Amino acid sequence: MNTLANSYYIKALDQYPYDLAEFLESINYALSYDENNPDANCLMGRFNMEHLYNFEQAKYYFEKALCNDINHIQTYYYFIRWAIDVNDLDFAKRLIKFASTLQGVCQASLLHRRGTIEEKTGNFKKALKLYEKAINATIFNSNTDFFKREKARVKNKKKAQLLKTKR
């Protein structure tokens, strides 16, 4: 374990996404001290996905994180989101299936990601069921509130879809 890499990773994590210039300096130091650090690679993948919209580069970092730690739970959450964003829904489903076997993974978050896949394909009824399961599976108020907002948003989409078909 490279303590300098971890120190710079923690600095980068603390700065992300509020001070991207400082974040980049810290994350680059972290990766220069340990280019295989799964935490730093996952965070760099997030940066590429969320701020640069460089999805190929994000994929590279997520894959590198998992190559160095197949059980790196945090990477799965973001790599699944990446797969959904780039419409590789079969890959997202495979990632969810594998991630669900990992000890410590948040099953509620995976249910939410499954719901997002259903929503993206227009299956609002199934998405709503999965979001409800996520609400029931979570133990955190912040997740409960988020999942409820997601559910309400999809209900509105479903209503709009019904109104469109009635016209």
C-alpha positions in Angstrom: 0.0 0.0 0.0 1.5 3.3 -1.1 0.7 5.8 1.6 1.7 8.8 -0.5 -0.7 7.7 -3.3 -3.4 7.3 -0.7 -2.7 10.7 0.8 -3.0 12.4 -2.5 -6.1 10.3 -3.4 -7.8 11.5 -0.2 -6.9 15.1 -1.0 -8.3 14.7 -4.5 -11.5 13.1 -3.2 -11.9 16.0 -0.8 -11.5 18.5 -3.6 -13.8 16.7 -6.1 -15.9 18.2 -7.7 -15.6 21.6 -6.0 -12.1 22.6 -6.9 -11.2 20.8 -10.1 -7.8 22.4 -10.6 -6.7 21.3 -7.2 -8.4 17.9 -7.7 -6.4 17.3 -10.9 -3.1 18.1 -9.3 -3.8 15.7 -6.4 -5.2 12.9 -8.5 -2.3 13.1 -10.9 0.1 12.9 -7.9 -1.8 9.9 -6.6 -1.6 8.1 -9.9 2.1 9.0 -10.3 2.9 7.4 -7.0 0.7 4.3 -7.7 -0.7 4.1 -11.2 -2.7 0.9 -10.2 -4.5 2.5 -7.2 -8.1 1.4 -7.7 -9.5 4.3 -5.7 -7.6 6.9 -7.8 -8.4 5.2 -11.1 -12.1 5.1 -10.2 -12.1 8.8 -9.3 -10.3 9.7 -12.5 -12.9 7.7 -14.4 -15.6 9.7 -12.7 -13.9 12.9 -13.6 -13.6 11.9 -17.3 -17.2 10.8 -17.4 -18.9 13.6 -15.4 -16.8 16.6 -16.4 -15.0 15.9 -19.7 -17.6 13.6 -21.1 -14.7 11.5 -22.4 -16.4 8.2 -22.1 -13.6 6.1 -23.6 -11.1 7.5 -21.2 -13.5 7.0 -18.3 -13.9 3.3 -19.4 -10.2 2.9 -19.4 -9.9 4.2 -15.8 -12.8 2.1 -14.6 -11.4 -1.0 -16.2 -8.0 -0.3 -14.7 -9.5 0.1 -11.2 -11.2 -3.3 -11.6 -8.2 -5.0 -13.1 -6.3 -4.0 -9.9 -9.2 -4.9 -7.5 -12.1 -6.9 -8.9 -13.9 -6.3 -5.7 -13.7 -2.5 -5.7 -17.3 -1.8 -5.0 -17.2 1.9 -5.7 -16.1 1.4 -9.2 -19.1 -0.8 -10.0 -21.5 2.0 -9.1 -19.9 4.4 -11.5 -19.0 1.9 -14.2 -22.7 0.8 -14.3 -23.7 4.4 -14.7 -21.2 4.8 -17.4 -22.6 1.8 -19.3 -26.1 3.2 -18.9 -25.0 6.6 -20.2 -23.4 5.1 -23.3 -26.4 2.8 -23.9 -24.5 -0.4 -23.3 -27.4 -1.8 -21.3 -26.4 -5.4 -21.6 -23.0 -4.6 -20.2 -24.6 -2.6 -17.4 -26.8 -5.7 -16.5 -23.8 -7.9 -16.4 -21.9 -5.5 -14.1 -25.0 -5.3 -11.9 -25.2 -9.1 -11.8 -21.6 -9.5 -10.8 -21.6 -6.6 -8.3 -24.6 -8.0 -6.5 -22.4 -10.9 -5.4 -19.9 -8.7 -3.7 -19.8 -8.5 0.0 -20.6 -5.0 1.2 -22.3 -3.8 -2.0 -25.4 -1.6 -1.5 -28.2 -3.7 -3.0 -30.6 -0.7 -3.0 -28.2 1.2 -5.3 -28.0 -1.8 -7.7 -31.9 -1.9 -7.7 -31.9 1.8 -8.5 -29.4 1.2 -11.4 -31.7 -1.7 -12.7 -34.6 0.8 -12.5 -32.6 3.3 -14.5 -32.1 0.8 -17.2 -35.8 0.0 -17.4 -36.6 3.7 -17.4 -34.1 4.3 -20.2 -35.8 1.6 -22.3 -39.3 3.2 -21.6 -40.5 0.4 -19.3 -41.7 2.9 -16.6 -43.9 0.3 -14.8 -40.9 -2.0 -14.2 -38.7 1.0 -13.3 -41.2 2.1 -10.7 -41.3 -1.4 -9.1 -37.5 -1.4 -8.9 -37.4 2.1 -7.4 -39.9 0.9 -4.8 -37.8 -2.1 -4.0 -34.8 0.2 -3.7 -36.7 2.3 -1.2 -37.5 -0.7 0.8 -34.0 -2.1 0.7 -32.1 1.0 1.8 -31.2 1.9 5.3 -30.1 5.5 4.6 -32.5 8.5 4.7 -30.5 10.2 1.9 -31.0 7.2 -0.4 -34.7 6.9 0.6 -35.3 10.6 -0.3 -33.3 10.2 -3.6 -35.2 7.0 -4.6 -38.5 8.7 -3.8 -37.7 11.6 -6.1 -36.6 9.2 -8.8 -39.9 7.4 -8.4 -41.9 10.6 -8.6 -40.0 11.7 -11.7 -40.8 8.4 -13.5 -44.4 8.6 -12.4 -44.6 11.9 -14.2 -43.0 10.4 -17.3 -45.5 7.6 -17.2 -48.4 10.0 -17.0 -47.0 12.0 -19.9 -46.7 8.8 -21.9 -50.3 7.8 -21.1 -51.5 11.3 -22.2 -49.6 11.0 -25.4 -51.1 7.7 -26.3 -54.7 8.9 -25.5 -54.4 11.7 -28.0 
